[in-house]
Amino acid sequence: MLDVIKNAVKEGRKTLSEYESRLVIESAGVFVAAAELARNKDEAVKAAETMGYPVVMKGCSADLSHKTEAGMVALNISGSEQVAQVFDELMGKAKNLDGILVEKMVRGNREFVIGLTRDPSFGPCVMFGLGGIFTEALKDVTFRVAPLTNDDALEMIDEIKTKKLLGEFRGSPAVDRQALAKALVGVGELGVKYDAIAEIDINPLIICGDKPVAVDALVVLK
């Protein structure tokens, strides 16, 4: 079992932090935005300057699954002084933070979602669909029982109503379908391999150029 999952189970936790969740999905072949967990201002500034501006900064804790609603996300940070200021602001808003996640800001006009749930009858099931703010409103999603083959994943991609967004769109290239299929297959493998995982939520998955890039992730444990 991955150490981050094993340690969380030992501690009796119900969720992984975003940083831990990112490590889990990255291990399965999901491409994630560059990010570092900073525990002080110097680390935050160094991380931001290494990956290049602009960056996003987020409070990071296993107890903080709804960061935006809690005011724990700051976008478009564009300089070292702003990084230091935002670091202090976010650290002052919540107790018991692991640190501040400094993440390269990813831009794209298209957002999708990948998820994992456990059905009482069928076991782990992978979900794919339109993401961002439209996930709940439009419910344009499709499901498959894990494990998935590459062909299963490609079929899922073609099943959503908004599949045209995965082609060439407003001057942007068509999505790398094999990279997207690899992510779907990988998430299914996590559900099969790790019984401790109850749910996975990757939303949004932003199409940056032709690459599907996860910019937020949450792993829920049984």
C-alpha positions in Angstrom: 0.0 0.0 0.0 1.2 3.5 -0.7 2.7 5.1 2.4 0.4 8.1 2.4 -2.6 5.8 2.4 -1.1 3.5 5.0 -0.3 6.3 7.3 -3.7 7.9 7.0 -5.4 4.6 7.7 -3.3 4.1 10.8 -4.2 7.6 12.0 -7.9 6.9 11.5 -8.4 9.7 9.0 -11.3 9.8 6.5 -9.5 11.9 3.9 -6.1 12.7 2.5 -4.9 16.2 2.2 -4.7 17.7 -1.3 -1.0 17.2 -1.4 -1.3 13.5 -0.4 -4.2 13.0 -2.8 -2.0 14.5 -5.6 0.8 12.0 -4.8 -1.7 9.1 -5.0 -3.3 10.0 -8.4 0.1 10.9 -9.9 1.3 7.4 -9.0 -1.5 6.1 -11.2 -0.5 8.1 -14.3 -2.6 11.2 -13.9 -0.7 14.3 -14.9 -0.9 16.9 -12.2 0.1 20.6 -12.1 3.5 21.3 -10.6 3.2 22.0 -6.9 5.2 22.1 -3.6 4.0 22.0 0.0 5.6 25.0 1.8 5.8 25.1 5.6 7.2 28.6 5.8 7.4 31.8 3.7 10.9 31.1 2.4 9.9 27.7 1.1 6.8 29.3 -0.5 8.7 32.0 -2.3 11.4 29.5 -3.5 8.7 27.1 -4.8 6.9 29.9 -6.7 10.1 31.3 -8.2 11.3 27.8 -9.2 8.0 26.9 -11.0 7.4 30.4 -12.4 4.6 32.9 -11.9 1.6 33.1 -11.8 0.9 30.6 -9.0 -2.1 29.4 -7.0 -1.8 29.1 -3.2 -4.0 26.9 -1.1 -4.3 25.9 2.6 -3.4 22.2 2.9 -4.8 19.9 5.5 -6.7 16.6 5.6 -9.5 18.5 7.4 -9.8 21.0 4.6 -11.8 19.4 1.8 -13.7 22.5 0.7 -10.9 25.0 0.4 -12.6 27.5 -1.9 -15.7 27.8 0.3 -13.4 28.3 3.3 -11.5 31.2 1.6 -8.3 29.1 1.5 -7.5 29.5 -2.2 -5.7 32.5 -3.7 -5.3 32.7 -7.5 -3.0 34.7 -9.8 -0.2 35.3 -7.4 2.5 37.1 -9.4 5.4 38.0 -7.2 7.5 37.1 -4.1 6.1 39.8 -1.9 2.6 38.7 -2.7 3.5 35.1 -2.0 4.8 36.0 1.5 1.7 38.1 2.2 -0.7 35.4 1.1 1.2 32.7 3.0 0.6 34.6 6.3 -3.0 35.3 5.4 -3.8 31.7 4.7 -1.9 30.3 7.7 -3.8 32.7 9.9 -7.2 31.5 8.7 -7.1 27.9 9.9 -5.5 25.8 12.6 -3.5 22.6 12.1 -2.5 23.2 8.5 0.2 21.0 7.0 1.4 24.1 5.2 0.5 26.0 2.0 0.4 24.3 -1.3 2.1 26.5 -4.0 0.9 25.3 -7.4 1.7 26.5 -10.9 -1.4 28.2 -12.3 -2.8 26.2 -15.2 -4.9 28.0 -17.8 -7.4 26.4 -20.1 -10.9 26.9 -21.4 -12.1 23.3 -20.9 -12.6 21.6 -17.6 -13.6 18.0 -17.0 -13.9 15.6 -14.0 -12.6 12.2 -13.2 -13.9 10.3 -10.2 -14.0 7.0 -8.4 -16.9 5.6 -6.3 -17.7 2.3 -4.8 -21.0 0.7 -5.8 -22.5 -1.8 -3.3 -23.0 -4.3 -6.1 -20.3 -3.6 -8.7 -17.4 -2.3 -6.5 -15.1 0.4 -7.8 -16.5 2.5 -10.6 -14.8 5.2 -12.6 -16.6 8.4 -13.6 -15.8 10.9 -16.4 -17.6 14.0 -17.5 -17.9 17.7 -17.8 -16.1 19.4 -14.8 -15.7 22.7 -13.0 -18.9 24.5 -12.0 -21.0 22.6 -14.5 -20.5 19.1 -12.9 -23.5 19.3 -10.6 -25.6 21.5 -12.8 -25.4 19.5 -16.1 -24.5 16.0 -14.8 -22.9 15.2 -18.1 -21.1 12.1 -16.9 -20.5 8.4 -17.7 -19.4 5.4 -15.6 -17.5 2.2 -16.0 -16.8 -0.6 -13.6 -13.1 -0.9 -12.8 -10.7 -2.3 -13.9 -10.8 -0.4 -17.2 -9.1 -1.3 -20.4 -7.8 1.4 -22.7 -10.7 0.8 -25.0 -13.2 1.2 -22.1 -11.6 4.6 -21.3 -11.8 5.7 -25.0 -15.5 4.7 -25.1 -16.2 6.8 -22.0 -14.6 9.8 -23.6 -16.9 9.5 -26.5 -20.1 9.0 -24.4 -20.4 12.4 -22.8 -22.8 14.9 -24.5 -20.1 17.6 -24.5 -17.5 15.4 -26.2 -17.0 18.1 -28.9 -15.1 20.1 -26.3 -12.4 17.4 -26.5 -11.8 18.2 -30.1 -10.2 21.3 -31.5 -11.8 24.2 -29.6 -11.4 28.0 -30.0 -7.9 27.7 -31.4 -6.8 25.0 -28.9 -5.8 21.6 -30.2 -7.8 18.4 -29.6 -7.1 16.7 -26.3 -4.5 14.0 -26.1 -7.0 11.2 -25.8 -4.4 8.6 -24.9 -3.2 10.7 -21.9 -6.9 11.1 -20.8 -7.5 7.4 -21.2 -4.4 6.6 -19.2 -5.7 8.8 -16.4 -9.1 7.0 -16.4 -7.5 3.5 -16.4 -5.1 4.6 -13.6 -7.9 5.8 -11.4 -9.7 2.5 -11.9 -6.6 0.6 -10.9 -6.3 2.6 -7.7 -9.9 1.5 -6.8 -9.1 -2.1 -7.5 -5.7 -2.1 -5.8 -6.5 -0.1 -2.6 -9.6 -1.2 -0.8 -9.0 1.6 1.7 -10.0 4.2 -1.0 -13.7 5.0 -0.9 -13.8 7.9 -3.4 -11.6 9.9 -5.6 -12.6 13.3 -7.0 -10.4 15.1 -9.6 -12.1 18.3 -10.4 -11.2 20.3 -12.3 -9.1 18.4 -14.8 -8.1 21.3 -17.1 -7.2 20.8 -20.7 -4.0 22.9 -21.1 -3.0 22.8 -24.7 -3.7 19.2 -25.5 -2.9 17.8 -22.1 -5.4 16.9 -19.3 -3.9 18.4 -16.1 -5.3 17.8 -12.6 -5.3 21.0 -10.6 -7.3 19.7 -7.6 -7.8 16.2 -6.1 -9.4 14.6 -3.1 -9.1 11.0 -1.9 -11.7 9.9 0.6 -10.9 6.8 2.7 -13.3 4.2 4.1 
